[in-house]
Amino acid sequence: MNTHVTRSIPLERSIASRSPTGHMEYSFKRGFKPDLERIRSVLTEEFPTDIAETDGKLLLSYGALKSICIWIEGKKLNVTTESDSGASDQVVLDTNKRFRDFLEKATGYTAKQRLQMAKKEVSKGTD
């Protein structure tokens, strides 16, 4: 008997719902410059769409993300996202992969390393 179960993870939860506003802060690994032009270059690689810049923030929309806003503040990469809840599973998976790849190329940290650092930050806050 073949029982194939597909589990769909909402993009909000998988990308940036650790905060109610969809806002996350990411540290840069040593050797990864907190430079907006470098970040723009990485964004262009991962998201083939128009990227606007307003007040030092990069703005774009792609796939399952209605909006992505990126800026650097205090040597941290700040990202705010808004998801398109009507996106198909395939679009969500593609967008999620592109977003993870962008974060790794931008910060130098893998998804696993970012998760470990986030857990460490949470445990610091509860101590």
NUDRENZA-578702 format. One record per residue: x negated, y, z negated of N, C-alpha, C in turn; residue in three letters. Coordinates in Angstrom, 2 decimals, decimal comma. Example, Ala and Ser with C-alpha at 12.3 -4.5 7.8 and 13.67 -1.06 7.14 Angstrom:
<nodes>
NODE     n_x     n_y     n_z    ca_x    ca_y    ca_z     c_x     c_y     c_z resn
NODE  -13,19   -5,69   -7,80  -12,30   -4,50   -7,80  -13,20   -3,30   -7,80  ALA
NODE  -12,85   -2,25   -7,08  -13,67   -1,06   -7,14  -12,90    0,03   -7,87  SER
</nodes>
This chain:
<nodes>
NODE     n_x     n_y     n_z    ca_x    ca_y    ca_z     c_x     c_y     c_z resn
NODE   -0,84   -1,18    0,00    0,00    0,00    0,00   -0,89    1,24    0,00  MET
NODE   -0,64    2,12    0,94   -1,44    3,33    1,06   -0,69    4,49    0,44  ASN
NODE   -1,15    4,95   -0,71   -0,53    6,10   -1,35   -1,51    7,25   -1,34  THR
NODE   -1,34    8,11   -0,38   -2,21    9,27   -0,23   -1,54   10,48   -0,85  HIS
NODE   -2,16   11,05   -1,83   -1,59   12,21   -2,51   -2,46   13,42   -2,21  VAL
NODE   -1,84   14,45   -1,71   -2,56   15,70   -1,45   -2,19   16,67   -2,54  THR
NODE   -3,18   17,20   -3,22   -2,94   18,16   -4,27   -3,29   19,54   -3,77  ARG
NODE   -2,35   20,41   -3,79   -2,57   21,77   -3,32   -2,84   22,67   -4,51  SER
NODE   -3,96   23,33   -4,50   -4,31   24,26   -5,57   -4,03   25,66   -5,06  ILE
NODE   -3,17   26,41   -5,75   -2,90   27,75   -5,29   -4,18   28,58   -5,21  PRO
NODE   -4,29   29,38   -4,16   -5,49   30,17   -3,94   -5,77   31,08   -5,11  LEU
NODE   -4,72   31,63   -5,72   -4,94   32,55   -6,84   -5,75   31,86   -7,94  GLU
NODE   -5,39   30,61   -8,23   -6,06   29,89   -9,31   -7,47   29,50   -8,91  ARG
NODE   -7,63   29,11   -7,65   -8,93   28,61   -7,23   -9,92   29,73   -6,94  SER
NODE   -9,45   30,91   -6,59  -10,40   31,96   -6,23  -10,63   32,95   -7,36  ILE
NODE   -9,60   33,58   -7,87   -9,92   34,65   -8,82   -8,82   34,91   -9,82  ALA
NODE   -8,20   33,90  -10,34   -7,14   34,18  -11,28   -7,62   34,09  -12,72  SER
NODE   -8,89   34,08  -12,93   -9,39   34,03  -14,30   -9,02   35,31  -15,03  ARG
NODE   -8,64   36,31  -14,28   -8,17   37,57  -14,82   -6,80   37,82  -14,21  SER
NODE   -5,85   38,40  -14,95   -4,51   38,60  -14,39   -4,50   39,47  -13,13  PRO
NODE   -5,47   40,33  -12,99   -5,49   41,21  -11,83   -6,24   40,61  -10,65  THR
NODE   -6,81   39,41  -10,79   -7,59   38,83   -9,70   -8,95   39,49   -9,61  GLY
NODE   -9,44   40,02  -10,72  -10,74   40,69  -10,75  -11,77   39,82  -11,44  HIS
NODE  -12,93   39,68  -10,79  -14,03   38,91  -11,37  -15,32   39,69  -11,24  MET
NODE  -16,24   39,44  -12,16  -17,59   40,00  -12,13  -18,57   38,86  -12,00  GLU
NODE  -19,57   39,04  -11,13  -20,57   38,00  -10,91  -21,96   38,59  -11,08  TYR
NODE  -22,82   37,87  -11,79  -24,21   38,27  -11,94  -25,00   37,88  -10,70  SER
NODE  -26,09   38,58  -10,46  -26,98   38,25   -9,35  -28,16   37,45   -9,88  PHE
NODE  -28,51   36,40   -9,16  -29,68   35,61   -9,49  -30,93   36,44   -9,17  LYS
NODE  -32,01   36,20   -9,88  -33,26   36,90   -9,62  -33,61   36,76   -8,13  ARG
NODE  -33,98   37,88   -7,51  -34,33   37,85   -6,09  -33,16   38,21   -5,18  GLY
NODE  -31,94   38,28   -5,73  -30,76   38,67   -4,95  -30,40   40,10   -5,33  PHE
NODE  -30,70   41,02   -4,41  -30,52   42,45   -4,69  -29,05   42,86   -4,76  LYS
NODE  -28,71   43,63   -5,78  -27,36   44,19   -5,85  -27,25   45,39   -4,90  PRO
NODE  -27,27   45,10   -3,61  -27,28   46,14   -2,57  -26,03   45,97   -1,70  ASP
NODE  -25,23   47,03   -1,59  -23,96   46,95   -0,87  -24,14   46,61    0,60  LEU
NODE  -25,20   47,09    1,22  -25,42   46,77    2,64  -25,74   45,28    2,84  GLU
NODE  -26,50   44,70    1,90  -26,77   43,27    1,97  -25,48   42,48    1,78  ARG
NODE  -24,64   42,93    0,85  -23,35   42,28    0,60  -22,47   42,38    1,84  ILE
NODE  -22,48   43,54    2,50  -21,69   43,71    3,73  -22,15   42,71    4,79  ARG
NODE  -23,45   42,52    4,90  -24,00   41,58    5,87  -23,51   40,16    5,60  SER
NODE  -23,51   39,77    4,34  -23,05   38,43    3,96  -21,54   38,30    4,23  VAL
NODE  -20,79   39,35    3,92  -19,35   39,34    4,19  -19,09   39,14    5,68  LEU
NODE  -19,85   39,84    6,51  -19,68   39,75    7,96  -19,94   38,33    8,45  THR
NODE  -20,92   37,65    7,86  -21,21   36,26    8,22  -20,03   35,34    7,91  GLU
NODE  -19,44   35,51    6,75  -18,40   34,59    6,27  -16,99   34,95    6,72  GLU
NODE  -16,72   36,25    6,87  -15,38   36,69    7,23  -15,42   37,53    8,50  PHE
NODE  -15,19   36,89    9,66  -15,25   37,62   10,93  -14,02   38,52   11,11  PRO
NODE  -14,03   39,65   10,44  -12,94   40,61   10,49  -13,49   42,01   10,23  THR
NODE  -12,66   43,02   10,41  -13,09   44,39   10,15  -13,29   44,59    8,65  ASP
NODE  -14,38   45,30    8,31  -14,68   45,61    6,91  -14,75   47,12    6,79  ILE
NODE  -13,91   47,68    5,95  -13,90   49,12    5,72  -14,69   49,43    4,46  ALA
NODE  -15,20   50,65    4,38  -15,89   51,08    3,16  -15,29   52,39    2,69  GLU
NODE  -14,84   52,41    1,43  -14,25   53,59    0,84  -14,77   53,74   -0,58  THR
NODE  -15,34   54,90   -0,87  -15,84   55,19   -2,22  -16,76   54,11   -2,76  ASP
NODE  -17,65   53,59   -1,92  -18,61   52,58   -2,36  -18,01   51,19   -2,54  GLY
NODE  -16,81   50,97   -2,00  -16,16   49,66   -2,09  -15,93   49,12   -0,68  LYS
NODE  -16,18   47,83   -0,52  -15,93   47,16    0,76  -14,55   46,54    0,70  LEU
NODE  -13,75   46,78    1,74  -12,36   46,32    1,77  -12,11   45,51    3,03  LEU
NODE  -11,46   44,36    2,87  -11,10   43,55    4,02   -9,93   42,66    3,69  LEU
NODE   -9,40   42,04    4,72   -8,31   41,07    4,58   -8,66   39,92    5,49  SER
NODE   -8,47   38,68    4,99   -8,81   37,53    5,82   -8,05   36,30    5,34  TYR
NODE   -7,48   35,57    6,27   -6,85   34,28    5,96   -5,84   34,36    4,85  GLY
NODE   -6,06   33,59    3,79   -5,13   33,51    2,67   -5,32   34,64    1,66  ALA
NODE   -6,20   35,58    1,97   -6,40   36,72    1,09   -5,85   37,98    1,76  LEU
NODE   -4,79   38,53    1,17   -4,21   39,77    1,70   -5,23   40,89    1,61  LYS
NODE   -5,96   40,90    0,49   -6,98   41,94    0,34   -8,13   41,43   -0,51  SER
NODE   -9,30   41,91   -0,14  -10,53   41,65   -0,90  -11,20   43,00   -1,06  ILE
NODE  -11,53   43,36   -2,28  -12,22   44,61   -2,57  -13,49   44,25   -3,34  CYS
NODE  -14,64   44,71   -2,83  -15,92   44,34   -3,42  -16,75   45,60   -3,67  ILE
NODE  -17,35   45,66   -4,85  -18,24   46,76   -5,18  -19,26   46,29   -6,19  TRP
NODE  -20,30   47,11   -6,35  -21,35   46,78   -7,32  -21,30   47,81   -8,43  ILE
NODE  -21,28   47,30   -9,65  -21,23   48,17  -10,82  -22,06   47,54  -11,93  GLU
NODE  -23,01   48,29  -12,44  -23,85   47,79  -13,52  -24,60   46,52  -13,15  GLY
NODE  -25,15   46,47  -11,95  -25,90   45,31  -11,45  -25,07   44,03  -11,40  LYS
NODE  -23,76   44,18  -11,28  -22,87   43,03  -11,14  -22,02   43,21   -9,90  LYS
NODE  -21,72   42,08   -9,25  -20,83   42,08   -8,10  -19,40   41,99   -8,63  LEU
NODE  -18,59   42,98   -8,30  -17,20   43,01   -8,73  -16,32   42,67   -7,53  ASN
NODE  -15,37   41,78   -7,74  -14,49   41,34   -6,66  -13,05   41,33   -7,17  VAL
NODE  -12,18   41,98   -6,41  -10,76   41,95   -6,69  -10,08   41,35   -5,46  THR
NODE   -9,21   40,38   -5,68   -8,52   39,73   -4,56   -7,02   39,74   -4,79  THR
NODE   -6,29   39,72   -3,68   -4,85   39,52   -3,72   -4,55   38,44   -2,70  GLU
NODE   -3,87   37,39   -3,14   -3,61   36,23   -2,29   -2,32   36,38   -1,49  SER
NODE   -2,29   35,69   -0,36   -1,10   35,59    0,46   -0,45   34,24    0,12  ASP
NODE    0,60   34,27   -0,68    1,21   33,03   -1,16    1,89   32,24   -0,04  SER
NODE    2,09   32,86    1,12    2,73   32,16    2,22    1,76   31,46    3,16  GLY
NODE    0,47   31,49    2,85   -0,54   30,88    3,73   -0,44   29,36    3,69  ALA
NODE   -0,72   28,74    4,83   -0,69   27,27    4,92   -1,86   26,67    4,14  SER
NODE   -1,74   25,39    3,80   -2,81   24,71    3,07   -4,14   24,79    3,81  ASP
NODE   -4,10   24,63    5,14   -5,33   24,65    5,94   -6,00   26,03    5,86  GLN
NODE   -5,20   27,08    5,92   -5,74   28,45    5,84   -6,30   28,68    4,44  VAL
NODE   -5,61   28,20    3,41   -6,08   28,35    2,03   -7,43   27,64    1,87  VAL
NODE   -7,54   26,42    2,37   -8,80   25,66    2,25   -9,94   26,37    2,97  LEU
NODE   -9,68   26,85    4,18  -10,71   27,56    4,95  -11,15   28,84    4,24  ASP
NODE  -10,17   29,61    3,78  -10,48   30,87    3,09  -11,26   30,61    1,81  THR
NODE  -10,85   29,59    1,07  -11,51   29,25   -0,19  -12,98   28,87    0,06  ASN
NODE  -13,22   28,07    1,09  -14,59   27,67    1,42  -15,42   28,89    1,80  LYS
NODE  -14,87   29,75    2,64  -15,59   30,96    3,05  -15,90   31,85    1,84  ARG
NODE  -14,93   31,95    0,92  -15,12   32,78   -0,26  -16,23   32,21   -1,16  PHE
NODE  -16,21   30,89   -1,37  -17,26   30,24   -2,17  -18,63   30,43   -1,52  ARG
NODE  -18,69   30,23   -0,19  -19,96   30,40    0,53  -20,44   31,85    0,43  ASP
NODE  -19,51   32,81    0,54  -19,87   34,22    0,40  -20,48   34,47   -0,98  PHE
NODE  -19,81   34,00   -2,03  -20,31   34,23   -3,38  -21,69   33,62   -3,59  LEU
NODE  -21,91   32,43   -3,05  -23,22   31,80   -3,21  -24,31   32,60   -2,49  GLU
NODE  -24,03   33,03   -1,26  -25,02   33,80   -0,51  -25,24   35,19   -1,11  LYS
NODE  -24,20   35,76   -1,69  -24,29   37,10   -2,26  -25,00   37,11   -3,62  ALA
NODE  -24,68   36,10   -4,46  -25,20   36,11   -5,83  -26,38   35,17   -6,04  THR
NODE  -26,50   34,15   -5,19  -27,56   33,16   -5,37  -27,15   32,00   -6,24  GLY
NODE  -25,95   32,05   -6,82  -25,48   30,99   -7,69  -24,45   30,12   -6,98  TYR
NODE  -24,53   28,80   -7,19  -23,54   27,88   -6,63  -22,25   28,00   -7,44  THR
NODE  -21,18   27,40   -6,91  -19,89   27,41   -7,63  -20,05   26,76   -8,99  ALA
NODE  -20,80   25,67   -9,06  -21,01   24,96  -10,32  -21,75   25,86  -11,33  LYS
NODE  -22,78   26,56  -10,86  -23,53   27,46  -11,74  -22,66   28,62  -12,21  GLN
NODE  -21,83   29,16  -11,30  -20,94   30,27  -11,68  -19,93   29,81  -12,73  ARG
NODE  -19,43   28,59  -12,59  -18,49   28,04  -13,56  -19,16   27,89  -14,92  LEU
NODE  -20,38   27,36  -14,93  -21,10   27,20  -16,20  -21,34   28,55  -16,87  GLN
NODE  -21,70   29,56  -16,08  -21,94   30,90  -16,65  -20,63   31,49  -17,19  MET
NODE  -19,53   31,27  -16,48  -18,24   31,78  -16,93  -17,83   31,12  -18,25  ALA
NODE  -18,06   29,82  -18,36  -17,74   29,10  -19,60  -18,58   29,64  -20,75  LYS
NODE  -19,86   29,92  -20,47  -20,75   30,46  -21,49  -20,25   31,83  -21,96  LYS
NODE  -19,80   32,66  -21,02  -19,27   33,98  -21,37  -18,04   33,87  -22,23  GLU
NODE  -17,16   32,94  -21,91  -15,93   32,74  -22,68  -16,26   32,30  -24,09  VAL
NODE  -17,21   31,37  -24,21  -17,57   30,89  -25,56  -18,24   31,99  -26,37  SER
NODE  -18,95   32,91  -25,72  -19,53   34,05  -26,43  -18,44   34,94  -27,01  LYS
NODE  -17,38   35,10  -26,23  -16,27   35,96  -26,63  -15,47   35,40  -27,78  GLY
NODE  -15,47   34,09  -27,97  -14,69   33,48  -29,04  -15,49   33,29  -30,32  THR
NODE  -16,78   33,53  -30,25  -17,64   33,35  -31,44  -17,54   34,55  -32,37  ASP
</nodes>
